């Protein structure tokens, strides 16, 4: 099991925030990251399309004999995760289940807000998952379509970012006690958001790491180098640029073709 990789994927570069925390928590693991930049964004696709995308990605990943797979993408986690959780012969984790379980079971908050992409917000995936365990918790889900383009455009000034963040804070209920970052891009705005609100900011990756502790040994021994393999279905240079920025290293991104994926 130790030599088998942890595979994770996203429609784009947002999942690098998940990979970064995995590297900090489990530095001795091997990682394979796939950015499906040929089909990004998933948010304007149908559930059938997304299921086809995920099916082909997972088939490709299984060739590496991974110890587990992570859907580092809230859209696929919201729409098709349950199907693969039931059918795969290895553990698979999404971005919603662990966080929702933690919120519901700790009972720290009576009302929480989720910022997410339009498709995830409309699916009510977080609300369904949280209230299934604890119906007493009030949940609101807000679509934030301007956040991902803002994050990926590195030319935005702090004033530009604050203006957009405040736009969504104005839509957030005043009696909400916590803000769940329901897109893997959004943790990159954590400090900006904290400077503008007293809400408890929750990154679902943190709950996911606690789940992974049950099956991945925590080993903080010295590594000769981080064992990371990056792949992209398009725009390898974009994945390399953002991995350098977020992971603080020079990583080569390999180009792959998943021909069975249909538009």
Secondary structure, 3 states (H helix, E strand, C coil): CCCCCEEEEECCCCCHHHHHHHHHHCCCCEEEEEECCCCCCHHHCCHHHHHHHHHHHHHHHHCCCCCEEEECCHHHHHHCHHHHHHHCCCEEECCCHHHHHHHHHHCCCCEEEEEECHHHHHHCHHHHHHHHHCCCCEEEEEECHHHHHHHHCCCCCHHHHHHHHHHHHHHCCCCCCEEEEECCCHHHHHHHHHCCCCCEEEEHHHHHHHHHCCCCCCCCCCCCCCEEEEEECCCHHHHHHHHHHHHCCCCCEEECCCCCCCC
